[in-house]
C-alpha cells in the first residue's frame, strides 16, 4: 500500500492533461539543452517525468527532440550515474525508440553500456535487436578498461540477455563466459580493497596497507574469497566474484546441460589428485583447504566442466562458512541466503553430473543436522529437502525424515511467514509427482498445508488450484472436503492462535465453565473448547473426517466472521471445491460417491455463517450433486433416507433454496427402475408422499395472514417431480391430479397474489394445468416426463422443438382441441 502522499503524486501523474504535459516536455528540453551543469532542478524534473511515464500501463510518446536529447545524454560520459539511471528509466517506459540509434555510439563509452542495454532489452522485438548489445557486453567482459575497472553491470545485463534469448551465445562465447566466471569465482583476492584514509590533522591522506578479509566471525579468511567474506571495502575482482555467484545458478541451468559420465568424472578426478601439489602455486593464498587442493587442477577440464567444479567448491566453502557464528545480524541473514543458493547450485550440478552426489551428500547431511532444529532456518531446509528428494536413492539415504520436518513443524508454527509459505508451496508443486509416489506423508499432511492457504489465500489460490488434486486420494477425499468447507474456520482459528501467543503467562485467568463466552479469544483459551480447536489445527489427517460439535465451533467463531482474512479465505473455497469435485470424478466409486453426497447434504446446514460464503457454496453443492448423481445414478436409492429427510423439510426451502430445488429435481430424474432395479413402487410412493406433504404444507401456509414467499420455480419443480413419480406408479395419478387442482385454486387466492406477481402466479397455474392434462394420458406422460436414454443427448435439452416444455404445451393444446369436439 502507498502512503497518502505517494497516492496523491501518482494520481497527479495519471491525470495530467495533455496541454500541461506538452509544456512540461518543453521545460525539460530547455533545461537539458542549457550549457550549464544540470542541477537539482533538472533532476527533480527528470524524476517527475519518470513518474509520469511510469504511472500508467500505457507508454507515453515523447517529443522527438526530447527523446533524441535523452538518448544523447544516455551515451554521454559527462553525467553522474544518478542521471544516467533516470535517462534509461524514462526511455524504457516511453514508446518504441529507434534502437539502431543507440547502437551507433555504443562502443564509444563502456560506462553507459548497461543503461543502454536496459533500454534495448525493454523494447527489443527479437534476437537481432539484442545481438549488438550482447557483443558489447562480451567485449566489456573480455578486456580490462583503460581506467583498470571491469564493468560491474556486465553480468546482470548478460543474465537478462540469456533469459531473453538463450541461443544468442555461440559455443565459443559460452566457453569464454565460463572461463571468466571461473576466474571471478575462484581467484579473487583475499586482501581488502584499497581505501584512502586521513593520516591525521597535520598530514595528508595516505593509502592503507592491504588487510586480509575476514570471516563473519572475525577470523582472518584462510581460503579463497566468497560472498561471506567480510571487509571494509572490496576490490573490483571481489565485486565480480559476488556478481558471478549471483549469476551462476541461471548460467548452469541455461548452458550446463551436457554432464559428463560417471566414468569420465572418476578418471578426471584421478588426474586432478595426482597433480594437486603441482598446481598449488596457482592459488594466491598460502593456506589451502583440502577441497581446494583436491580440485585445483580442474583447469585441465573443458570450460563448462571446470566451471561446474569451481562452482561446486565455492558452494562447499559457503556451507563451511555458514557454520561460523556471525558477529552482525545482517551477516546471519546473509548466511541463510547463501545456504539456500549453495545447496540449490549443488543440486543442479549433481543432476548434471551424478558423480558429484557422493562429494556433496556429506556436507549437505551435516548442514541438515546442524540447522534442522532451528525455525530461523526453515527456508534453508527447502533446498535441502529438494536435494534429498533428487539424490537420496543414489546415495542410499532416506529422504522421509527431511520431508517430515518440512511438512509437520513449519506449517504449524510458521504459517504466518509469507515467504516460507510461497517457497514451500512451490516446492510441492515442482515435486508433486515424486511426493505422491514416494512420500506417503505428503497426502497425510494436507491439514498442515491448508494452514498456508488459510492465512495467505489471495496470494496462494492459483498454486493450490494446481496442488489440490495431488493431495487427493480415495482415502483422503472425504476429509479433504470437510477441511475445505472448514477453511474459513481454520483462518479464524489461526488468527486466534497468533493473538493468544502474544499474551503473557501472568495475563491468563481461570475460566468458569458456566460463564458466557465473552469473546472468541477467551473461548480459544478455555479448556472446554480445546478439543474443537485442536482438531481444526491438527497437523495430519487420520483423526476423523470431521467433528460432532461444528455448530458450537461456528458459534464461538461468529465474531471472527467479518475479519478480512476470514472473508478472503471464504472467497477461495468455491474455486477449490470445483477443483476437488472435478478430480473426484476421475476416481470416485459408488461408495465414495455416496459418502460425498451425504457430506453435501449434512454440511449444507453446518457452514460457517458468512452470508455470501453460504450462497456460493449452495451453488457449488447444487452443481456437483447433479454431477455425482449423473456419475452414479443409483446413489438416489443408496441415500434415499438422507434425501427423504432433506427434501421432506420445508425449512430447507428457506435456507437452501437452490440446493433444495436441485435435490427435488434429481429425485424426479433418477428415481427410476431405468437407473436402478432396486427402485420399488414402495420407494417411489414414499418419496411421492414426502414431497406431496411439502407441497400441501406450502399451500396451507399460503392461506395465513402473512404467507412466506417461496420462489415459483420451487413450486413448479415440486409439481413436475411429483408428476414424474406418478407416471412411474400410476396409482398415484388421482392423488396428484387432486393436489394440482387445489394448487390452481390456491394460486388464485388473495394471499398468494399479494406475494406473487401476476406472471409468477400464471406460471404456477400454467404448469399445474399442463401436468394435469398430461397425466390424463399416462402412457404419453411417462414418455414425456421420463424420456428414454436416447432422449438425454445434448440436442434433446438444447433444441426447443424437442424440449420438455414444448412437448407439454403441444400435448396440452391437443387435449384442449379434443375437449372442444366432445358433446356438450
Secondary structure in CASP SS format (residue, H / E / C, confidence):
PFRMAT SS
TARGET T0000
AUTHOR 0000-0000-0000
METHOD secondary structure of the structure
MODEL  1
X C 1.00
X C 1.00
X C 1.00
X H 1.00
X H 1.00
X H 1.00
X H 1.00
X H 1.00
X H 1.00
X H 1.00
X H 1.00
X H 1.00
X H 1.00
X H 1.00
X H 1.00
X C 1.00
X C 1.00
X H 1.00
X H 1.00
X H 1.00
X H 1.00
X H 1.00
X H 1.00
X H 1.00
X H 1.00
X H 1.00
X H 1.00
X H 1.00
X H 1.00
X H 1.00
X H 1.00
X H 1.00
X H 1.00
X C 1.00
X C 1.00
X C 1.00
X C 1.00
X C 1.00
X C 1.00
X H 1.00
X H 1.00
X H 1.00
X H 1.00
X H 1.00
X H 1.00
X H 1.00
X H 1.00
X H 1.00
X H 1.00
X H 1.00
X H 1.00
X H 1.00
X H 1.00
X H 1.00
X C 1.00
X C 1.00
X C 1.00
X C 1.00
X C 1.00
X E 1.00
X C 1.00
X C 1.00
X C 1.00
X H 1.00
X H 1.00
X H 1.00
X H 1.00
X H 1.00
X H 1.00
X H 1.00
X H 1.00
X H 1.00
X H 1.00
X H 1.00
X C 1.00
X C 1.00
X C 1.00
X C 1.00
X C 1.00
X C 1.00
X H 1.00
X H 1.00
X H 1.00
X H 1.00
X H 1.00
X H 1.00
X H 1.00
X H 1.00
X H 1.00
X H 1.00
X H 1.00
X H 1.00
X C 1.00
X E 1.00
X C 1.00
X C 1.00
X C 1.00
X C 1.00
X H 1.00
X H 1.00
X H 1.00
X H 1.00
X H 1.00
X H 1.00
X C 1.00
X H 1.00
X H 1.00
X H 1.00
X C 1.00
X C 1.00
X C 1.00
X C 1.00
X H 1.00
X H 1.00
X H 1.00
X H 1.00
X H 1.00
X H 1.00
X H 1.00
X H 1.00
X H 1.00
X H 1.00
X H 1.00
X C 1.00
X C 1.00
X C 1.00
X H 1.00
X H 1.00
X H 1.00
X H 1.00
X H 1.00
X H 1.00
X H 1.00
X H 1.00
X H 1.00
X H 1.00
X H 1.00
X H 1.00
X H 1.00
X H 1.00
X H 1.00
X H 1.00
X C 1.00
X C 1.00
X C 1.00
X C 1.00
X C 1.00
X C 1.00
X C 1.00
X C 1.00
X C 1.00
X C 1.00
X C 1.00
X H 1.00
X H 1.00
X H 1.00
X H 1.00
X H 1.00
X H 1.00
X H 1.00
X H 1.00
X H 1.00
X H 1.00
X H 1.00
X C 1.00
X H 1.00
X H 1.00
X H 1.00
X C 1.00
X C 1.00
X H 1.00
X H 1.00
X H 1.00
X H 1.00
X H 1.00
X H 1.00
X H 1.00
X H 1.00
X H 1.00
X H 1.00
X H 1.00
X H 1.00
X H 1.00
X H 1.00
X H 1.00
X H 1.00
X C 1.00
X C 1.00
X C 1.00
X C 1.00
X E 1.00
X C 1.00
X C 1.00
X C 1.00
X C 1.00
X E 1.00
X E 1.00
X E 1.00
X C 1.00
X C 1.00
X C 1.00
X C 1.00
X C 1.00
X C 1.00
X E 1.00
X E 1.00
X E 1.00
X C 1.00
X C 1.00
X C 1.00
X C 1.00
X E 1.00
X C 1.00
X E 1.00
X C 1.00
X C 1.00
X C 1.00
X C 1.00
X C 1.00
X E 1.00
X C 1.00
X C 1.00
X C 1.00
X C 1.00
X C 1.00
X C 1.00
X C 1.00
X C 1.00
X C 1.00
X E 1.00
X C 1.00
X C 1.00
X C 1.00
X C 1.00
X C 1.00
X H 1.00
X H 1.00
X H 1.00
X H 1.00
X H 1.00
X H 1.00
X H 1.00
X H 1.00
X H 1.00
X H 1.00
X H 1.00
X H 1.00
X H 1.00
X H 1.00
X H 1.00
X H 1.00
X H 1.00
X H 1.00
X H 1.00
X H 1.00
X C 1.00
X C 1.00
X C 1.00
X C 1.00
X C 1.00
X C 1.00
X H 1.00
X H 1.00
X H 1.00
X H 1.00
X H 1.00
X H 1.00
X H 1.00
X H 1.00
X H 1.00
X H 1.00
X H 1.00
X H 1.00
X H 1.00
X C 1.00
X C 1.00
X H 1.00
X H 1.00
X H 1.00
X H 1.00
X H 1.00
X H 1.00
X C 1.00
X C 1.00
X C 1.00
X C 1.00
X C 1.00
X C 1.00
X C 1.00
X H 1.00
X H 1.00
X H 1.00
X H 1.00
X H 1.00
X H 1.00
X H 1.00
X H 1.00
X H 1.00
X H 1.00
X H 1.00
X C 1.00
X C 1.00
X H 1.00
X H 1.00
X H 1.00
X H 1.00
X H 1.00
X H 1.00
X H 1.00
X H 1.00
X H 1.00
X H 1.00
X H 1.00
X H 1.00
X H 1.00
X H 1.00
X H 1.00
X H 1.00
X H 1.00
X H 1.00
X H 1.00
X C 1.00
X C 1.00
X C 1.00
X C 1.00
X C 1.00
X C 1.00
X C 1.00
X H 1.00
X H 1.00
X H 1.00
X H 1.00
X H 1.00
X H 1.00
X H 1.00
X H 1.00
X H 1.00
X H 1.00
X H 1.00
X H 1.00
X H 1.00
X H 1.00
X H 1.00
X H 1.00
X H 1.00
X H 1.00
X H 1.00
X H 1.00
X H 1.00
X H 1.00
X H 1.00
X H 1.00
X C 1.00
X H 1.00
X H 1.00
X H 1.00
X H 1.00
X H 1.00
X H 1.00
X H 1.00
X H 1.00
X H 1.00
X H 1.00
X H 1.00
X H 1.00
X H 1.00
X H 1.00
X H 1.00
X H 1.00
X H 1.00
X H 1.00
X C 1.00
X C 1.00
X C 1.00
X H 1.00
X H 1.00
X H 1.00
X H 1.00
X H 1.00
X H 1.00
X H 1.00
X H 1.00
X H 1.00
X H 1.00
X H 1.00
X H 1.00
X H 1.00
X H 1.00
X H 1.00
X H 1.00
X H 1.00
X H 1.00
X H 1.00
X H 1.00
X H 1.00
X C 1.00
X C 1.00
X C 1.00
X C 1.00
X H 1.00
X H 1.00
X H 1.00
X H 1.00
X H 1.00
X H 1.00
X H 1.00
X H 1.00
X H 1.00
X H 1.00
X H 1.00
X H 1.00
X H 1.00
X H 1.00
X C 1.00
X C 1.00
X C 1.00
X C 1.00
X H 1.00
X H 1.00
X H 1.00
X H 1.00
X H 1.00
X H 1.00
X H 1.00
X H 1.00
X H 1.00
X H 1.00
X H 1.00
X H 1.00
X H 1.00
X C 1.00
X H 1.00
X H 1.00
X H 1.00
X H 1.00
X H 1.00
X H 1.00
X H 1.00
X C 1.00
X H 1.00
X H 1.00
X H 1.00
X H 1.00
X H 1.00
X C 1.00
X H 1.00
X H 1.00
X H 1.00
X H 1.00
X H 1.00
X H 1.00
X H 1.00
X H 1.00
X H 1.00
X H 1.00
X C 1.00
X H 1.00
X H 1.00
X H 1.00
X H 1.00
X H 1.00
X H 1.00
X H 1.00
X H 1.00
X H 1.00
X H 1.00
X H 1.00
X H 1.00
X H 1.00
X H 1.00
X H 1.00
X C 1.00
X C 1.00
X C 1.00
X C 1.00
X C 1.00
X H 1.00
X H 1.00
X H 1.00
X H 1.00
X H 1.00
X H 1.00
X H 1.00
X H 1.00
X H 1.00
X C 1.00
X H 1.00
X H 1.00
X H 1.00
X H 1.00
X H 1.00
X H 1.00
X H 1.00
X H 1.00
X H 1.00
X H 1.00
X H 1.00
X H 1.00
X H 1.00
X H 1.00
X H 1.00
X C 1.00
X C 1.00
X C 1.00
X H 1.00
X H 1.00
X H 1.00
X C 1.00
X C 1.00
X C 1.00
X C 1.00
X C 1.00
X C 1.00
X C 1.00
X C 1.00
X C 1.00
X C 1.00
X C 1.00
X C 1.00
X H 1.00
X H 1.00
X H 1.00
X H 1.00
X H 1.00
X C 1.00
X C 1.00
X H 1.00
X H 1.00
X H 1.00
X H 1.00
X H 1.00
X H 1.00
X H 1.00
X H 1.00
X H 1.00
X H 1.00
X C 1.00
X C 1.00
X C 1.00
X C 1.00
X C 1.00
X C 1.00
X C 1.00
X C 1.00
X C 1.00
X C 1.00
X C 1.00
X C 1.00
X C 1.00
X H 1.00
X H 1.00
X H 1.00
X H 1.00
X H 1.00
X H 1.00
X H 1.00
X C 1.00
X H 1.00
X H 1.00
X H 1.00
X C 1.00
X C 1.00
X C 1.00
X H 1.00
X H 1.00
X H 1.00
X H 1.00
X H 1.00
X H 1.00
X H 1.00
X H 1.00
X H 1.00
X H 1.00
X H 1.00
X H 1.00
X H 1.00
X H 1.00
X H 1.00
X H 1.00
X H 1.00
X H 1.00
X H 1.00
X H 1.00
X H 1.00
X H 1.00
X H 1.00
X H 1.00
X C 1.00
X C 1.00
X H 1.00
X H 1.00
X H 1.00
X H 1.00
X H 1.00
X H 1.00
X H 1.00
X H 1.00
X H 1.00
X H 1.00
X H 1.00
X H 1.00
X H 1.00
X H 1.00
X C 1.00
X C 1.00
X C 1.00
X C 1.00
X C 1.00
X C 1.00
X C 1.00
X H 1.00
X H 1.00
X H 1.00
X H 1.00
X H 1.00
X H 1.00
X H 1.00
X H 1.00
X H 1.00
X H 1.00
X H 1.00
X H 1.00
X H 1.00
X H 1.00
X H 1.00
X H 1.00
X H 1.00
X H 1.00
X H 1.00
X H 1.00
X H 1.00
X C 1.00
X C 1.00
X C 1.00
X H 1.00
X H 1.00
X H 1.00
X H 1.00
X C 1.00
X H 1.00
X H 1.00
X H 1.00
X H 1.00
X H 1.00
X H 1.00
X H 1.00
X H 1.00
X C 1.00
X C 1.00
X C 1.00
X H 1.00
X H 1.00
X H 1.00
X H 1.00
X H 1.00
X C 1.00
X H 1.00
X H 1.00
X H 1.00
X H 1.00
X H 1.00
X H 1.00
X H 1.00
X H 1.00
X H 1.00
X H 1.00
X H 1.00
X H 1.00
X H 1.00
X H 1.00
X C 1.00
X C 1.00
X C 1.00
X C 1.00
X C 1.00
X C 1.00
X C 1.00
X C 1.00
X C 1.00
X C 1.00
X H 1.00
X H 1.00
X H 1.00
X H 1.00
X H 1.00
X H 1.00
X H 1.00
X H 1.00
X H 1.00
X H 1.00
X H 1.00
X H 1.00
X H 1.00
X H 1.00
X H 1.00
X H 1.00
X H 1.00
X H 1.00
X H 1.00
X H 1.00
X H 1.00
X C 1.00
X C 1.00
X C 1.00
X C 1.00
X C 1.00
X C 1.00
X C 1.00
X C 1.00
X C 1.00
X C 1.00
X H 1.00
X H 1.00
X H 1.00
X H 1.00
X H 1.00
X H 1.00
X H 1.00
X H 1.00
X H 1.00
X H 1.00
X H 1.00
X H 1.00
X H 1.00
X H 1.00
X H 1.00
X H 1.00
X H 1.00
X C 1.00
X H 1.00
X H 1.00
X H 1.00
X H 1.00
X H 1.00
X H 1.00
X H 1.00
X H 1.00
X H 1.00
X H 1.00
X H 1.00
X H 1.00
X H 1.00
X H 1.00
X H 1.00
X H 1.00
X H 1.00
X H 1.00
X C 1.00
X C 1.00
X H 1.00
X H 1.00
X H 1.00
X H 1.00
X H 1.00
X H 1.00
X C 1.00
X C 1.00
X H 1.00
X H 1.00
X H 1.00
X H 1.00
X H 1.00
X H 1.00
X H 1.00
X H 1.00
X H 1.00
X H 1.00
X H 1.00
X H 1.00
X H 1.00
X H 1.00
X H 1.00
X H 1.00
X H 1.00
X H 1.00
X C 1.00
X C 1.00
X H 1.00
X H 1.00
X H 1.00
X H 1.00
X H 1.00
X H 1.00
X H 1.00
X H 1.00
X C 1.00
X C 1.00
X C 1.00
X H 1.00
X H 1.00
X H 1.00
X H 1.00
X C 1.00
X H 1.00
X H 1.00
X H 1.00
X H 1.00
X H 1.00
X C 1.00
X C 1.00
X C 1.00
X C 1.00
X C 1.00
X H 1.00
X H 1.00
X H 1.00
X H 1.00
X H 1.00
X H 1.00
X H 1.00
X H 1.00
X H 1.00
X H 1.00
X H 1.00
X H 1.00
X H 1.00
X H 1.00
X H 1.00
X H 1.00
X H 1.00
X H 1.00
X C 1.00
X C 1.00
X C 1.00
END
